[in-house]
């Protein structure tokens, strides 16, 4: 038992191994499960490392706040008030300051460099801060030693790229500390080599005001590095026998690889990062992940559905040849020039939204014994000898280090796309071998669906300009609007707004309309 006025805290990674007498009520009265970091916690941790902070020194009657050091804020910067003393809490317009409220900075002298300013004003909105004056001015009082902390936009970017509840707070802290230390070492190395950028090299570190600019440059570099290098945080070491599979390669097995860039954008870079929580999160990322056959496949993949597990398996080399023969052995009068008789489909896209590969169980074809007899030249009609050669070429084209990396689902879909065209199936089979390493920069880039792009899919592109005029450039920015808001913002008639809203919400009555 603790002495009066003391609180004893115990931590463990294995609560189940502790003696019940040790943690019974009276000895341990509060049990708190500290989970891994949420995206909001990652954002706030990022702010602790890279946000600008300064303490309030004094506030005059006009609302001008003087900080104890050069603050570095600019007009329009969003800030939050943190900490402060119980004896002298900070108040705004006679109400206690809420740490969750965002205020906006205005620096009194716009002609004064930010490296020399200690005074600022707070406003309730960005528009009021940019205009200045008394409207929206926060008349603060008290608050000595209260901290003003900036809210950098990059913090939201960082938080959104951290997988929910998969990274511990300790690991997150270590990663951010590493980025900060490496940035400091980077600038020191550049200084020794005389390779600092001209604007940084000109800073006199003996001058307090100029040293502030140098520190700002280091912090800005570190904050950007933390966002850009977040993959280092996600690349967890695993046992040697466990194969690491990129999210692109894994989704490619089910024809879902077009979603790989958006998954990577949100921190899901490998197969092991897939969790059941993604089923709800991914609905906010792309309209095709709200409903339709592609979503159904993705959900089955996340749930590790038994049927999907079978389709994910790589086809053996012998299966490649046998499936080719089973699909095309009945063909008669094949072209002899080796050219495909059908136009080539898109080279790498394999996503389908209206149908799925048919089950191999329902396909009628020769037995394995019959195909072996054909391969040996027995019972093989003369016009099928070329087909056997093509089947072997197909197998060799998809071989990689003595095995194939083509799933059964990909194989079935490929033969459906080239139904009745064995030459086309052979000529374009290289698309099946495309891996994460073969992706171009454009393949890896992620872009939100535009407002025009979404509305054009449902025949409402004429209303895109109205939404864009209201600063809704991307689908993700207005997908939450209600039917009445659509009528107002997009100037849609009642029936059109109801139709558009049902598609946005993936209504079961109109679910098919959200598909491409």
N, C-alpha and C positions, 0 to 999 in steps of 0.2 A: 504494500500500500504506500502511496506517495505521501510525503509530508504536506502540511497545509500550504496552499499557494503554489504547489508544484504539479506539473502534468508530465507523466511518463508516457512515452510513445514506443511501441514495439512494432517492428516490421519483419515480415517473413514472406518468402516466395511459396511456402508450403504450409498453409494454415492447418491442413488436414493432418499434418504430422505432429502438431503440438499437443501436449497433454491437456485434456479438457479442464483439469484443475487450474492450469495456468491462465486460461482465457475465460474462465467463468465470470458471470456478473459479479461486480464488487472488486474484481481485479482488472478486468478489461471491460469497461462499461460501454465503449463505443467501438464498433468494428467497421472499418471503411475499406472497401475494395478499390484500390487504385488501378484503374484500367490503363491500357495503352492510349496514346494521345489521339484525341479527336482532331478534326480539321480546324476547329475553332481554337483549340489549345495550341496547335502548331502555329496558327496565325499570331496568337498572343505571345508565344515564346519568341517568334521571329521579331516582334515589336520590341521585346525586352532587349534584344541584341542590337538592333539596327535603327530603331526609332530615335529621333532627336528628343532629348529631355532637358528640361531646365526647371529650377525651383523658383517659386514666387518669392521675391524679396519684399516688395511693398506694392500696395494698390492705392492710387489716389482717388479723390472724390469724383473725378471725371471718368473713371473706369479704366484709366491707363495702368497697365500692369508692368512693373519693372522686375526683371528676372535677375538672379544673382550672377549669371554669366551671360556671355553672348549666346543668344538662343538659336540663331540660324533659320528661324521660320520665315516664310514668305507669305505675302498676302494671298489668301485663299487656301492655305494649308489647313487640313482638318486636324484637330487635336482633341485629346481627352484629358481630364483632370484626374490625377492619381494621388493617393495618399493624403498627406496633411495631418495636422495635429488635432486631437480631440478638443483641446482648450481653445483653439482658434481655427475652427473649420471654415472652409471657403464657401461663401454664399453668392448666388447669382440672382439679382432682383429679389432679394430677401428670402430666397429658398436655398436649401442646402444643395450643393453641387452633386450631381449624380455621375459616378465614374463611367456609366454606360452612355452618357449623353455626348454627342459630338458637337464641338464648336468650331468656328472658323476664324482664322487669324487675319488681322489687318495690321501691317506695320505702319506706324504714324508717318514717318518720313520716307516716302517712296524713293527719294533721291539719295538716301543714306544706304551704303552697301550693307548687305545682310551680315557681313563679317564683323560689323561694329555695333549692331543693334542689341539693346537690352530691353527696350520698351515694345509693347504691343497692345492691341485691343482685341477683344473677343466679340464675335457676332453669332447670331443664332442660325443664319443661313449663309451659303456661299455668295448669293446675290447681294445680300446686305454688306458682307465683308468687302466685296469688290467696289461697291459704291461708296461706302463709308457713311459718315453722318451719325445721327442719333437713332435712326430707325433700325431696330434689331440689335442695338448695342447691348451687350451684357454688362450690367453695372455690378461688378464683383466687389466683395468686401472680405476682409480677413484673409484666411488662407495662406499665412506665412508658411513656407517650406512645402506647400502643395506643388506637386510636379505637373507640368504640362508635357504631355507625350504626343508626338506626332503619330498619325495613322497612315503610314506609307501604303500606296496602292499595291506595291510589290508584296506586301504581307498577305493580301487576299490571294494573289497568284501562288504564293508559296503554300498556303494552307490548302488550296484546292488540289495541289499536286501530291499531297500526302494521303496515302490510303487510310481510310477511317479505321481506327482501333487496331493498327498493325505495327506501329512504331512506338517504342517506349519513350517516355519523357526524358529519361536519362540519355538514351541514344540520340534523341533529337537535340538535346542540349550539347552533347559532345560534338555532333555534326556542325552546329552553328558556331561553336567555339573554334572548331578546326578551320572553318571558312574565314573567320575573323583573323586568326593568327596567321594563316597562310597569306592573306591579303597584306598584312603588315610586313611579313617577310618578303613578299613580292615587291612591294614599294622600296624596301630597304635594298634589295638586290639591284633594282633598277637605278637607285640613287648611286650605289657604288660603281655601277657601269656607266653612269652618266647618260642613261637612256630614259629618264623621266619625261613625261609630256611637258612641253614648254611652259604651260600655265602652272604646273605643279613644281617644276624645277625652279621657277622664279620666286617661290614662296620662301620667306625668311623665317626659319623655324625658331629663331630667337625672339621674334615678335609674337606676343600672345594672340593678337588678332589674326595674324597670318597663319599661325599654327593651327588655328581653328579651321581654316580652309584646307590645310593638308589633311587633318583628321577627317574632314568631311569627304575628301576624295577617297581616302582609304575605306571608310565605312560604306560609301556608295558602291565601290568596287566589290567589297565583301558581300553586300546585300544582293547584288546582281548575281554574283558567283553562287550564292546559296540557292537561288532560284534555278539557275541554269544547271547546276551540278547535283540536283536533288536525286538523280538516278544513283549516285554513289550511296545515298542513304538507303535506297530501296534494294540495292544489290547485296543481299545477305549471303554470307558464305554457307554452303550446304555440304553435305557429305559427298565424298568423291563419287560414290556409286549412283547418286541421284542426278539425273540428267536435267540440265537447265533448259527450259523451252521458252522462247520469247512469245509474247502475246500474239504477235503477227503470225508466227508459224503455227501456233495452237489454233487460232481462229481460222486460219487458212484451210485446215483440215475439214471444216464444215462450211466453207464458202462464206465465212463471216469476216474475212480479213479487211474489208473496207472500213470496219469499225476500229481497226487497230490504232490509227492515229489518235482518235478521241479517247480510247482507253489509256494510251500512253500519256496523253495530256493530263489525265486525272490520276497518274501514278501507278496504273496497272500495267506493268511492263513485262511481266512474266506469268507463266501458267500458275505458279504458286501464289500469286497475288490475288487470284480470283476467290472471292468469298460470296456467301449467300446475300450479303448486304448490297451487292451490286445490282440485284434484281430491281430494287426500288430506286437506287441512285441513277442507273443508266437511262431510266425513262426521261430524265431531264436533259439528256445529252443529244438525242437525235429522235426525230419523229418515228423512224422505223424501229426504234427500240421501245416504243409504247405499245405497239400491237402488230399483228401480222406473223407470217411464217418465220421471218428472220428472228423476231423476238422469241418465238416459241423455241426455235433451235438454240438460241442463246440461253434461255432459261433452263432448257434441258441440259445444256453443257455445264451451267453453273451448278445445277442440282446433281450432276454426275449420273444422269439417267442411264440405266442399263442398256437401253437400245442405242443411245448415242455413243456409249462407250464402245460398242461393237463397230459402229460406223467410223469411229476415230482411229481404229487400228490401221497400221500400215499394211498395205497389200504385199504379200510375198512376191518375189520375182516370177515364180511359176503362175501365180494368180493373174499377173498382168497379161501374160501370154494367153492363158486359158480364157480370161474374160473377153479378150479381143476376138478370139476365135468364136466364142459362144455368141457374141453380138453380131458378127459379120459373116460367119461361115455359110449362111444360106444365100448370100448375095450371088447374083448371076450376071454375066456380061459386064464385068468391071472394066473401067477405062484402062487402057494399057499405057498411057503416057505418064502415069503416076501423079497426075494433078487432081486436086480436089474439085469436085463438081459443085460445091456450095461456097458461098461467100464466107470468109473467115469472121467469126464473132469477135467481140472485144478481146484483146490478147490476154488480159489477166483477171478480168472480173468474172467471178463465179457465183455471185449472189443471185438467189431466186426468190421471188415474192409471191408467185401465184401457184407454184407446184413444187414438188419435191422429187428427188430421185426415186424411182420405183424400187421396191424391195427385190433383191436378187432372188428371193425365194419364189417369186411369181414369174420370173423370166423362163421362157421355154427355150431349150437349147440342147445340144448334144451332151451325152454323159462324158465324164472324164475319160472313160475307156475308149469312147469313139474318137475323142480329140487326140489321144495318144496314138491311135491307129492312123489318124490323118497325119500327125507329125512325123510318123515313121514312113509315110508315103503309101501306106496300105489303105485301100478304100477311098483314097482322095481323088475326086474328079480333077480332070486336067485344069479346069478354069479356077481351081482353088489353090493350086500350088503357089501362085503369087501371094495369096492371102496368108499362107503359112510364113513366107518370108517377111511379110509386113508385120505379122504378130511378133516375130523374133526381133525385128527392128524396133518395134514399140517397146518391148521389154528392155532392150539395150539402151534405148534413149532415156528411160526412166531409172536406170540403175545408177546408184551412187555408193561407191565403196562397198560393193557386194550386196547391197540391199536397196530397197526402194523407200522413198519418203512421201509416198502418195497414199492417202487414206482411201478406204473403201468407198466413203461418201463421195470424194472427189472423182474416183474412177467411174462410179455409176453416173454421176452428173456429166462427166466428159463424154461418155458414150451416148447419153441422151442428147447432148448438144450437137453431136455429129451423127445422129441417127441416119443410117443409110449412106454414110460417107466415110469409109475406112481410110481413104487417102487424107481427108481433112483431119481425122482423129490422129493420124500419125504425124502430119505436118505441124500441128499445133499442140502436141503433147508437151512441148518444152514449158508451156505456161504452168503445168502442174508442178514443175520442179522449182518454181520461184520461191525463194526463202527470204527471211528478214535481211540477210546480207546483200541480197540483190536489189533491194529497194532503192529508188532514187530519192533525192531530197524532196521532190514534189510528192512522192508516195508517202513520205513520213510526215508531211506538213498537215496540220489540223486547222480547219476553218469551220466556224459555225455556219449553219444553213442560213442564207439570207432571207429576208422577208419576201422578196420577189420570188425567190426560188421555191419557197414553201407554198405560197398562194398560187403560183403557176401550176403546181401539181394538182390542185383541186379546181382549176379554172377560174380563180378569183384574182388574177394578177392585176386587174384594173384598179383594185383597192390598195395595192402595194404602195403607191405614191402617197396616199393619204397617211398611211402608217409611217412611212419614211419621213414625211414632213413633221410628224410628231416625235422624231428622233428614235423610232423603232426600226433600226437598220437590220437587225438579226432576229430570226424566229425566237431565239431563247429570251429576248427582251420583252416579248409581248404574249408569250404562250399562256401566261397566267391570267390574262384579261377575261373579264366576265362578258356575257352576251351584250349587256348594256354598254359596257366600255368599248366593245368592238363597234357597236352602232355609233358611238360618239367619236372615237379616235379614227376609225377607218371610214366613217360615213357610210356604213352598210345598211341596207334595208333590213327590216325585222327578220324575214325568212333567211336572207343571206347570212346575217350575223348568227342566227341559231344554227345554221348548217356549219359555218366555220367553227363555232364554239364546240359543236359535237365532235368535229374532227380533232380539234386541239386537245380535247379531253379524252380522246380515244374511246368515244361512246361505242358501246357494243352494237348499237343499232346501225352505226355508220363506220364501223371499224375498218372496213375494206378500203375506205377512201383515203386513209392516211398512208397507204402503201404507195411506192413509186409505180 
